[in-house]
């Protein structure tokens, strides 16, 4: 190649790189690409990202510490479980039985005061607040039409969209549930700045109350119902109706969108493992705390009963290629997951990186596990990540040791 041709090629490559760089800069400067800029900067969501968002305080105005079992400080998980705890990036593990902490263990510089994102465990908090709003008279019942609060969402093919349909993830709206896609609505909701504008894109595309379809945007609609019904931020309402009555020890933070100061209700409730455990204890107590009925017991019963009238198409097993027939939804209530494991009914709140709050009535126990990963393999019959079994087995070993 002559020096002249080499020079031309070099200039062409430099020009091409300049055009690409210019395009990237223009793309990143376009206001509508705000969420993309943040997504590219921060990549996948992490458990300690509350500091990159604006947050509203959920006040704990009546703190009261947990009681502890006599020898809890000497207890640790059994060595057989340590490899899996490490593999999945566990940062906190708390086991409570008979309303006392019997084991508490932390890793990676986490402490009893360290905040962690709830991710989708916050959906269950929203459900509890719906129960409170019904008791307070702000909402008539779970059968009330959503359009009474949000006129944009009415009905589809004659089927009215009810609050119950939002609670049971059967709204029939259009929403791409994926954090792994830059273009998905869930990514836009997490890194974006206008949750209300994004919610307006949720169009009804099928009959509500028929098919279970897990969608974070549906939980966000529930939060908009709460905000409209109570005329309060859900953080303030949560402080008044939940966080203060259950005697949380520390203020929590609920992350907000950038433009409107609206809570990311489908995720992003940030607190510590001890205070997360109080939510599990509230479920065990059938909505009661220290003699006070915080959430109506009938609502708790309904919320933790599977919505078997809904149809669900199970995941395929690795060796299956033919689509499965829809079955009744036996594992989900009102924003709560339900698992039958080793003869025990486990009510659980669940987050995308392996956040769990599990209430086990048969053991009078609560398990909290916080971490950075969860198993990609699922129990396809009950729709739960397989790592859930690790945390339950580890807790049961501690409980058996206790006795």
C-alpha positions as CSV (number, residue, x, y, z in Angstrom):
1,X,0.0,0.0,0.0
2,X,1.4,3.4,-1.0
3,X,1.8,6.0,1.6
4,X,-0.9,8.1,-0.1
5,X,-3.5,5.3,0.2
6,X,-2.4,4.5,3.7
7,X,-2.9,8.1,4.7
8,X,-6.4,8.1,3.1
9,X,-7.4,4.9,4.9
10,X,-6.1,6.4,8.2
11,X,-8.2,9.5,7.7
12,X,-11.3,7.5,6.8
13,X,-10.9,5.4,10.0
14,X,-10.5,8.5,12.1
15,X,-13.5,10.1,10.4
16,X,-15.6,7.1,11.1
17,X,-14.6,6.9,14.7
18,X,-15.4,10.7,15.0
19,X,-18.8,10.1,13.5
20,X,-19.5,7.3,15.9
21,X,-18.4,9.3,18.9
22,X,-20.5,12.3,17.8
23,X,-23.5,10.0,17.4
24,X,-23.0,8.6,20.9
25,X,-22.6,12.1,22.4
26,X,-25.8,13.3,20.6
27,X,-27.7,10.1,21.7
28,X,-26.7,10.6,25.3
29,X,-27.6,14.3,25.3
30,X,-31.1,13.8,24.1
31,X,-33.4,14.4,27.1
32,X,-35.6,11.4,26.3
33,X,-32.6,9.1,26.7
34,X,-32.1,10.1,30.4
35,X,-32.8,6.6,31.6
36,X,-30.5,5.0,28.9
37,X,-27.6,7.2,30.1
38,X,-28.1,6.1,33.6
39,X,-28.6,2.4,32.6
40,X,-25.3,2.5,30.6
41,X,-23.5,4.2,33.5
42,X,-24.8,2.0,36.3
43,X,-25.5,-1.2,34.3
44,X,-27.7,-3.8,36.2
45,X,-29.4,-2.8,39.4
46,X,-27.5,-3.4,42.6
47,X,-28.6,-3.8,46.3
48,X,-26.9,-0.6,47.5
49,X,-27.9,1.9,44.7
50,X,-30.3,4.0,46.8
51,X,-27.6,6.7,46.9
52,X,-28.0,7.3,43.1
53,X,-31.7,8.2,43.5
54,X,-33.6,10.8,45.4
55,X,-35.3,9.2,48.4
56,X,-38.2,9.9,50.7
57,X,-37.8,8.9,54.3
58,X,-40.2,6.4,55.8
59,X,-40.1,7.4,59.4
60,X,-39.8,5.0,62.3
61,X,-41.4,7.1,65.0
62,X,-41.8,4.4,67.7
63,X,-38.6,2.2,67.5
64,X,-38.3,-0.8,69.7
65,X,-35.5,-3.4,69.5
66,X,-36.0,-7.1,68.9
67,X,-35.6,-9.6,71.7
68,X,-32.8,-12.1,71.3
69,X,-32.5,-15.8,72.2
70,X,-30.1,-16.4,75.1
71,X,-27.3,-17.8,73.0
72,X,-27.9,-16.1,69.6
73,X,-24.5,-14.5,69.5
74,X,-22.8,-17.9,69.5
75,X,-24.8,-19.2,66.6
76,X,-23.7,-19.3,63.0
77,X,-24.9,-21.1,59.9
78,X,-23.7,-24.7,59.6
79,X,-20.4,-25.0,57.7
80,X,-22.2,-27.2,55.1
81,X,-24.2,-24.1,53.9
82,X,-21.2,-21.7,53.7
83,X,-20.3,-22.4,50.1
84,X,-23.8,-21.6,48.8
85,X,-24.0,-18.5,51.0
86,X,-20.8,-17.3,49.4
87,X,-21.8,-18.4,45.9
88,X,-24.9,-16.2,45.9
89,X,-23.3,-13.2,47.5
90,X,-25.2,-13.3,50.8
91,X,-24.8,-10.2,52.9
92,X,-27.4,-10.8,55.7
93,X,-29.2,-13.7,57.2
94,X,-31.6,-13.4,60.1
95,X,-33.7,-16.2,61.6
96,X,-36.4,-15.3,64.1
97,X,-38.5,-17.8,66.1
98,X,-41.1,-17.2,68.7
99,X,-40.6,-13.4,68.2
100,X,-36.9,-13.6,69.1
101,X,-33.8,-13.4,66.9
102,X,-32.1,-16.8,67.2
103,X,-29.4,-16.2,64.5
104,X,-28.1,-13.1,62.9
105,X,-25.1,-13.1,60.5
106,X,-23.6,-10.6,58.1
107,X,-20.9,-10.7,55.3
108,X,-19.0,-8.2,53.1
109,X,-19.0,-5.5,55.7
110,X,-22.7,-5.5,56.1
111,X,-24.1,-4.8,59.6
112,X,-27.5,-4.7,61.4
113,X,-27.7,-1.1,60.2
114,X,-26.8,-1.6,56.6
115,X,-29.5,-0.6,54.1
116,X,-30.3,-2.9,51.2
117,X,-32.8,-2.6,48.4
118,X,-35.9,-4.7,48.7
119,X,-36.4,-4.9,45.0
120,X,-39.7,-6.6,44.4
121,X,-40.3,-7.3,48.1
122,X,-41.7,-3.8,48.2
123,X,-44.7,-5.0,46.1
124,X,-45.8,-6.9,49.2
125,X,-45.5,-3.7,51.2
126,X,-47.8,-1.9,48.7
127,X,-50.3,-4.8,49.2
128,X,-50.2,-4.3,53.0
129,X,-50.9,-0.6,52.5
130,X,-53.9,-1.4,50.2
131,X,-55.2,-3.4,53.2
132,X,-54.7,-0.4,55.5
133,X,-56.4,1.9,53.0
134,X,-59.5,-0.4,52.9
135,X,-59.7,-0.4,56.7
136,X,-59.4,3.4,56.7
137,X,-62.2,3.8,54.2
138,X,-60.0,5.3,51.4
139,X,-60.8,2.2,49.3
140,X,-64.1,0.4,49.4
141,X,-62.8,-3.1,48.7
142,X,-60.5,-5.0,46.4
143,X,-63.4,-5.2,44.0
144,X,-63.5,-1.5,43.5
145,X,-62.8,-0.4,39.9
146,X,-59.3,1.1,39.3
147,X,-61.0,3.8,37.2
148,X,-62.5,5.3,40.3
149,X,-59.0,6.5,41.0
150,X,-57.2,6.3,37.7
151,X,-59.8,7.1,34.9
152,X,-57.4,6.0,32.2
153,X,-57.7,2.3,33.1
154,X,-61.3,1.2,32.7
155,X,-62.1,-2.2,31.1
156,X,-61.3,-4.5,28.2
157,X,-63.9,-6.3,26.2
158,X,-66.5,-5.6,28.9
159,X,-64.3,-6.8,31.8
160,X,-63.7,-4.0,34.4
161,X,-60.2,-3.7,35.8
162,X,-60.4,-4.0,39.6
163,X,-57.9,-3.4,42.3
164,X,-57.9,-7.1,42.9
165,X,-56.7,-7.7,39.3
166,X,-53.7,-5.4,40.1
167,X,-53.0,-7.2,43.4
168,X,-53.0,-10.6,41.7
169,X,-50.9,-9.6,38.7
170,X,-53.7,-10.3,36.3
171,X,-54.3,-6.7,35.0
172,X,-53.9,-7.6,31.3
173,X,-51.7,-4.6,30.5
174,X,-48.8,-4.3,28.2
175,X,-45.5,-4.3,30.1
176,X,-42.1,-5.8,29.3
177,X,-40.8,-7.3,32.6
178,X,-37.0,-7.4,32.2
179,X,-34.1,-5.7,33.8
180,X,-31.7,-7.3,31.3
181,X,-33.1,-5.3,28.3
182,X,-32.1,-1.7,27.9
183,X,-35.4,-1.0,26.1
184,X,-37.7,-2.7,28.6
185,X,-40.3,-0.7,30.6
186,X,-38.9,-2.1,33.8
187,X,-35.5,-0.7,33.0
188,X,-37.1,2.6,32.1
189,X,-39.0,2.7,35.4
190,X,-35.8,1.9,37.4
191,X,-33.4,4.4,35.8
192,X,-36.0,6.8,34.4
193,X,-37.3,10.1,35.8
194,X,-41.1,10.1,35.1
195,X,-43.0,7.1,36.4
196,X,-46.4,8.6,35.7
197,X,-45.6,9.2,32.0
198,X,-44.3,5.6,31.7
199,X,-47.5,4.3,33.4
200,X,-49.6,6.0,30.8
201,X,-48.1,3.6,28.3
202,X,-49.6,0.6,30.1
203,X,-52.5,-0.2,27.8
204,X,-55.1,-2.9,28.5
205,X,-54.5,-5.6,25.9
206,X,-56.4,-8.5,27.3
207,X,-59.2,-9.3,29.8
208,X,-58.2,-8.5,33.4
209,X,-58.7,-11.1,36.1
210,X,-58.0,-14.1,33.8
211,X,-54.3,-14.7,33.4
212,X,-51.4,-14.4,35.9
213,X,-48.6,-12.3,34.3
214,X,-46.0,-10.9,36.7
215,X,-45.5,-7.2,35.8
216,X,-43.8,-4.5,37.9
217,X,-45.8,-1.8,36.2
218,X,-49.0,-3.3,37.7
219,X,-47.6,-2.7,41.3
220,X,-46.8,0.8,40.3
221,X,-50.4,1.3,39.3
222,X,-51.4,0.1,42.8
223,X,-49.2,2.8,44.3
224,X,-50.9,5.4,42.1
225,X,-54.2,4.2,43.4
226,X,-52.9,4.6,47.0
227,X,-51.6,8.0,46.3
228,X,-54.9,9.1,44.8
229,X,-57.0,7.5,47.5
230,X,-55.1,8.7,50.5
231,X,-53.9,12.0,49.1
232,X,-50.5,11.1,50.7
233,X,-47.2,9.9,49.5
234,X,-47.0,6.1,50.0
235,X,-43.8,6.8,52.1
236,X,-45.8,8.9,54.5
237,X,-48.7,6.5,54.6
238,X,-46.3,3.6,55.1
239,X,-44.7,5.4,58.1
240,X,-48.1,6.1,59.6
241,X,-49.7,2.7,59.0
242,X,-46.8,0.2,59.0
243,X,-43.4,1.3,59.8
244,X,-44.2,3.1,63.1
245,X,-46.8,0.6,64.3
246,X,-44.5,-2.3,63.8
247,X,-41.8,-0.4,65.9
248,X,-39.1,-0.4,63.2
249,X,-35.8,0.6,64.7
250,X,-34.5,2.7,61.8
251,X,-36.0,5.1,59.2
252,X,-36.3,3.5,55.8
253,X,-35.7,5.1,52.4
254,X,-38.0,4.7,49.4
255,X,-36.3,5.7,46.2
256,X,-38.1,8.2,43.9
257,X,-38.3,9.0,40.2
258,X,-36.4,12.2,39.3
259,X,-39.2,14.4,38.0
260,X,-42.3,13.9,40.2
261,X,-41.0,12.6,43.5
262,X,-43.0,9.4,43.1
263,X,-41.9,6.3,44.9
264,X,-40.6,3.4,42.8
265,X,-43.2,1.3,44.5
266,X,-42.6,-1.9,42.6
267,X,-39.0,-1.9,44.0
268,X,-36.6,0.2,46.0
269,X,-37.7,0.2,49.6
270,X,-34.4,0.3,51.5
271,X,-33.9,-0.8,55.0
272,X,-31.9,-3.3,57.1
273,X,-32.4,-7.0,57.7
274,X,-33.8,-6.7,61.2
275,X,-36.5,-4.3,60.1
276,X,-37.3,-6.3,57.0
277,X,-38.0,-9.2,59.4
278,X,-40.8,-7.2,61.1
279,X,-42.8,-7.5,57.9
280,X,-42.6,-11.3,58.1
281,X,-43.5,-11.2,61.8
282,X,-46.6,-9.1,60.9
283,X,-47.7,-11.9,58.5
284,X,-47.1,-14.5,61.2
285,X,-49.2,-12.4,63.6
286,X,-52.0,-12.2,61.1
287,X,-51.6,-8.5,60.8
288,X,-51.3,-7.8,64.5
289,X,-48.3,-6.2,66.3
290,X,-48.0,-6.0,70.1
291,X,-51.7,-6.4,70.6
292,X,-52.7,-3.8,67.9
293,X,-54.3,-4.9,64.6
294,X,-52.1,-3.1,62.1
295,X,-53.5,-4.7,59.0
296,X,-56.9,-6.4,59.0
297,X,-56.6,-10.2,59.6
298,X,-59.1,-11.0,56.9
299,X,-57.1,-9.0,54.4
300,X,-53.9,-10.9,55.4
301,X,-55.7,-14.2,54.9
302,X,-56.9,-13.2,51.4
303,X,-53.5,-11.7,50.5
304,X,-51.7,-15.0,51.4
305,X,-54.2,-17.3,49.7
306,X,-53.4,-18.4,46.1
307,X,-55.4,-16.8,43.3
308,X,-56.4,-20.2,41.9
309,X,-59.1,-18.7,39.6
310,X,-56.3,-17.3,37.4
311,X,-54.6,-19.3,34.7
312,X,-50.8,-19.6,34.5
313,X,-48.5,-21.2,31.9
314,X,-45.7,-22.9,33.7
315,X,-42.0,-22.6,32.6
316,X,-40.6,-25.4,30.6
317,X,-38.2,-27.8,32.2
318,X,-34.8,-28.0,30.5
319,X,-35.7,-31.3,28.7
320,X,-39.1,-30.0,27.5
321,X,-39.8,-28.4,24.1
322,X,-43.6,-28.5,24.0
323,X,-45.6,-25.7,25.5
324,X,-47.4,-26.6,28.7
325,X,-51.1,-26.3,29.2
326,X,-52.2,-23.4,31.5
327,X,-52.9,-24.4,35.1
328,X,-54.5,-22.7,38.2
329,X,-52.2,-20.1,39.8
330,X,-51.3,-21.9,43.1
331,X,-48.4,-19.8,44.2
332,X,-49.4,-16.1,44.3
333,X,-51.9,-14.0,46.3
334,X,-52.1,-10.3,46.7
335,X,-48.4,-9.4,45.8
336,X,-47.2,-12.3,48.0
337,X,-45.6,-15.5,46.8
338,X,-46.7,-18.8,48.3
339,X,-44.6,-21.9,48.5
340,X,-45.3,-25.4,49.9
341,X,-42.0,-26.9,51.0
342,X,-41.4,-30.0,53.1
343,X,-45.0,-29.9,54.2
344,X,-44.8,-26.2,55.3
345,X,-46.7,-23.3,53.8
346,X,-44.2,-20.5,53.3
347,X,-45.5,-17.0,52.7
348,X,-42.7,-15.0,51.0
349,X,-41.7,-11.6,49.8
350,X,-39.1,-11.9,47.0
351,X,-36.6,-9.6,45.3
352,X,-34.8,-10.1,42.0
353,X,-31.3,-10.5,43.5
354,X,-32.3,-13.1,46.1
355,X,-34.0,-10.9,48.7
356,X,-36.4,-12.9,50.8
357,X,-38.6,-12.4,53.7
358,X,-40.2,-15.8,54.6
359,X,-42.9,-16.4,57.2
360,X,-43.4,-20.0,58.2
361,X,-46.4,-20.4,60.5
362,X,-45.7,-24.1,61.2
363,X,-42.4,-23.1,62.8
364,X,-43.5,-19.7,64.1
365,X,-40.5,-18.5,62.3
366,X,-39.3,-15.7,60.0
367,X,-36.3,-15.9,57.7
368,X,-34.6,-12.9,56.0
369,X,-32.0,-13.4,53.4
370,X,-30.4,-10.4,51.6
371,X,-27.8,-10.8,48.9
372,X,-26.5,-10.1,45.4
373,X,-27.6,-13.2,43.4
374,X,-30.2,-15.8,43.2
375,X,-30.4,-19.1,41.3
376,X,-31.4,-19.0,37.7
377,X,-33.0,-22.5,38.0
378,X,-36.6,-22.6,39.1
379,X,-39.0,-25.0,40.7
380,X,-41.3,-25.0,37.7
381,X,-44.3,-26.3,39.6
382,X,-44.4,-23.5,42.2
383,X,-42.4,-20.8,40.3
384,X,-39.7,-20.1,42.9
385,X,-35.9,-19.8,42.4
386,X,-34.2,-22.9,43.7
387,X,-31.9,-21.0,46.1
388,X,-35.0,-20.4,48.3
389,X,-34.5,-24.0,49.5
390,X,-31.0,-23.2,50.7
391,X,-32.1,-20.4,53.0
392,X,-35.0,-22.5,54.3
393,X,-32.8,-25.5,55.0
394,X,-30.1,-23.4,56.7
395,X,-32.7,-21.8,58.9
396,X,-34.3,-25.1,59.8
397,X,-30.9,-26.5,60.8
398,X,-30.5,-23.6,63.2
399,X,-34.1,-24.0,64.5
400,X,-33.5,-27.7,65.1
401,X,-30.3,-26.9,66.9
402,X,-32.2,-24.5,69.1
403,X,-34.3,-27.3,70.4
